[in-house]
């Protein structure tokens, strides 16, 4: 069989990216196809970080092209190009931040902050530049989860440099107040503090800023939805009916303000006894998948009720770092790649291409 570019593209159209759910040709990821007799060379340009999967993709496609179209030698290179994606109407992406992903939950105690930090670290390990903003003004958790203390560096009267932890850029109200200080603020003060933390922090060329939201659908969430440029949201829940009910409210809130929900994360889906190995669905089962199907989104991953996740979080060394090859860490990586891939296929932001026009009356 004599190879042609059309034949190669037809073959590649039948391979579906497991993270984006699209084929590489339709999603315009294939670049520079070159043929030399039956030797083949091309580049894959991914819009999301997936460093751990590059070799798997190369091996799978090389085998497919050799078996199905008779390619002899197949040389594939993979590059990553993370761009800014569209945000709410009349808003522009934040300077120094390509994409903001909000992590939300309808109620507290479902593992939202733990999911946020492990999601951020997984994206960073997959090759992205990532920051995390702790938006829970009343109960900041990220300083503890990341083992951070002390005060951030103040650049001038208005700007502050983010703290650093494990390659992440981090900002939290917890860095600016005493650990045991109660934040007795009304809603406008809390939302004002969130905006200052976000806009006055000097973020350094982030591909993704993960915002760890407080639980619920109150003032802070509404401010974020209306005034902060968010590219997508991830909803965290448990299989428990009451948690799912509250998670649905959060999902509907994002839908109403035109922020795409990238998917759901189900925590505490299963408890496995460390002594006997017995598996039991303590909080129910299948709730996250049912909710995803009902609202036309995706269940990004289900995490077990695992003692190690709690222990790692309390010690300030999150699970994707503490046990990178363990099952929970691998699930967090799958969640990170699926969420960022779903974002990658959404509309891009083109606001930077248009100049700002100021009308001055002489």
N, C-alpha and C positions, 0 to 999 in steps of 0.2 A: 504494500500500500504506500503510495506517494503522499507524503505529508503536505498539507497546505494550512495557511493561517485559519481559514474558515473551518477546517476539520478540527484543528486544535481548539478553537473557540467553542465549537459545538460540543466537544467532549467536556470542556471546562464548565459549560452551562449545566451539566448534569451533576456537578459536585456542589453540594450545599454547605456553606460555612456554618458549622454547628453553633456559632455564637450569634451571628447576625440573622441567620435563617434565610439568607439569600445566596444565589450563585455569584461567583466572582466576576463573571462577564456583565451580567445585568447591573451589578452594583459598581461597575467601572473600576474594579480593583486590578485588572490585568494591564500591564504596561510592557511595551517594547518587545513584542514577540519576534524572535529571530530564528530562521531555519537555515540549516546547512546540511543538505541532503535530508537524512532522518534524525539529525541532531537538533535539539530544541533548546532554546534559551528564552526566558522571560522573567519579568519582575512582578511581584504582587505588592500592591500598595494598600496596606490596611489602615482604616481610620480609627483604630482602637489599639490599645497596648495588649500584646499577647506573646511576649517574649518566650514564655515557657512552652508555647505550642508551635513555634516556628518550624522546628525540625519535624514534628508530627505532620504538619501541613505539607512540607516538602516531600516527605516520604510517601504520603498518601497520594499526592498528585503525580509524583514521578511514576509510581507503580501503575496508577490508572492510565496515564498517557502511554506507557510502554505496552500495557496489555490490550488497551482498547483501540488505539490508533497506530500502533507499531513504532512509536518513537524509540530511537536507539539510546542516545545519551540525553538526559534531561537535566538542565541546569536552571535552578530556580533561586532567585534572591527575594527576600522579604524585607520591605521597608515599612515604616510607620509614619503616618502623617495625621496628627490630631488637630482638627480645626475647630473654630468656634461655630456653635450651632445656634439656631434661632431661639430667641427668648420672647417674653411677653411683648405684646404690641406697645410701641412707644418707648421701649427700653433698649439700651445697648449693653453689650458685655462689659464687665468691669475691667478697668485698666490692669494689665498684668495677669488676668485670669481668662482663659479661653472658654471654660465651661463651669457652671455651678450646678452641682447635683445635691438636692436636698434629701436628707434621710429623715423620715417622719414616722410617727406612730399615733394611733388614735388614743392610746392610754399608756401610762407608765408601767415599768416593770416587765417589758417584753424584750429587752435586750437591744434597744435602738442604738444606744451609745457604743456598746460593744461591737455591734454590726458596723457602725460608722467608722470606727478606728481600724477595724480589720479590713473593711472595704478600701479605705484610703491606703493602707499599707500594701494590700494586694495589688492595687493599681500601680503603686510606686515600684513594687518588685517586678511587675510586668513591663516596666520601661517608661512610665509616665512621670511627669513632674506634678506633684500632688501637695495640696494643703488641706488642713481641716480647721473649720471654724466652729467652736463650741457656742451655739446660739442659745443654750439653756441658761438664761441669765440667773434664774433662781436656784438652779442646782447643777452647776458645771461639773462635768465628770472627766473631761479629757485630760486635765493635768494629772489626775490619779492614774488613768488608763495608760498614759504615756510616760509615767514616772518623771514628770517635769515639775520643777518648783522655781521660785525666784521671780524676778520682774523682767519684762521685756525691755529692750533698749529703745529709748526715745530718741528719734532723729531730730525733731524740732518740736515746736509747740503743738503741732497737729498730728504728726506722723510717728508711727511706732513700727519697729521691726518685729516680724513674727519670731517666736521661739522655734527651735529646731529639735526634732526627735526622730531618730531612725530614718533620716532622709526626708521627713515631712516638715512642711512649714505649718506652724500651729499658733492659733490665737484663741484666747478664752478670757472671759471676765474673771475667771479664777486666778489669773496671773496678776490682776490689778487690785484685788481685795484680799483681806485676810481669810485664811482657810475656814475659820469658824464664824465669819461675819454673815449675818442674815441680810439678804437683799430685800428690804421692805420697800419696794417700789411699786407704784401704780403702773398700769399698762403703757401710757405714753412714755414714761421714763425708761421702761424696759425696752420698748421698741427703738427709742432714741439711742440707747446704749448699743443695741444690735447694729444699727446703721453706722455708728461711729467705729465699732470694732471692724466691721466689714470694709468701710470706705477709707478709714485712716490707717489701716495696716498696709505696709508696703509689700504686697505680694510679688514674688519674683518669678514671672513668666510661668505660671501654672497652666498645665493642661486641664486639670480638674481641681476645683475647690469643693470639698465635701462639707456641707453644713449639717451639723448635728442639731436638729431642732428639738425644742421641748415637746413633750407629748400634748396631744389635743389639737384644737382648731381655734385658738384664741388670738389675741392681739399680735403676738410675734409672728405666728404663721400667716396672718392676714397681711401684715406689713411686708413679709417676705414675698408673698404672692403678688402684691400690688406694686412694690417699689424696688425690688431687688431682681436683677436679671437672672432668672433660673432657666437652665436648659432642660432639666428633667428632674424627676423625683423617684425615690425608692421608698416603698411602704414596708414597715416591719410589723409583724404580727405574730401571734401564736395560734395553734389550732383551736383554742378555746372560743366558744361562741361569743362571749362578751367582748373578747379582744378583737374578733373579726368584725363585730358590729361597729366598734369604734374605728377600726381600720377603714371600713367602708366610708365612714364620714370623712376621714382624711383624704381618701382617694377621690371622693366626689368634690371636695374643696379644690383640689388641684385641677380637676377637669373643668370646673366652673371658671377658673381664672386662666385657662389655656396653658397650663404647665403639663407637659406629657408625663405620664407615669410610666417609667421604664420597666417596672415589675415589682413583684412582692418577694419578701424574704420571710420565711416561716421559721421562727425559733422554737426550740423546745418541742420539736415534732415527735421525738421518741426518746425515752429513757432506757439505757442499756445498763443493767446491773453490773457493777465492776467486780462483783464476787462470783455470780453464777452465769452472767451473760444473757439473762432473760430480758427480752425487749418488751416494753409496755408503753402504750400511748396514753400517758397520764392526763394530758390536756385535750384529748380527742385526736382525731386523725382526718386528713383529707380536706380540712377547712381552707387552707391556703390555696390549694388547687381549685376547689369549687369557686372561691372568690375570684381567682384569676380568670376562670372560664366565664363567670357571670359578667365581668367588666371588660372582657376582651383584652386583658393584659397577660403577662407571663409570670409564672412562678419561677423566680430566678434560682432558688435553692432552698432546701430544708435542712436545718441544723439540729443536731440532737441536744438533749439536755445533758450537758457534759461537764463533769467536775473540773476538768482541765481548763475549759474556757473561763470559768469563774475564777479559778486560781490564777491563771495567767493575767487576767484583767486586774485583779487586786494587787498583783506584784508589779504592775506597770510594764509588762513585757507581753504584748498581745499574742494571741495564739499563732498567727501566721509567722511570727518571729520565733516563738518558743518551741514550736514543733512544726516546721515548715512542710514536712512530708506526712504529717498526720492527717486523718480524714477531715476534721473540721477545717484545717488550713486549706486543703485542696478544694473544699466546698466554697470557702470564701473567695478563692481565686476564680472558680467558675462563676460565682455571682458577679465579681468585678468585671470579668471579660464579657459576660452576657449583657450587663447593664451598659457598659461603655460601647459595645457593639450595637445595641439597640439605639443608643444615642447617635452613633456614627452614621446610621442610615436615614436620620432625620434631616430636615432642611438646614442648610448652612446659614450662617449670619453674614450678610453682605453690607452691613451698615458702614464698615470701615472703608469701603470703596467709594463712598459718597462724601464729598467735602461738606463741611459745615458752613452754611451761608449766613452771614450776618448782614442785616440791612441797617445802614447808618444814614440818618437824615442829616444832610449838610445844612 
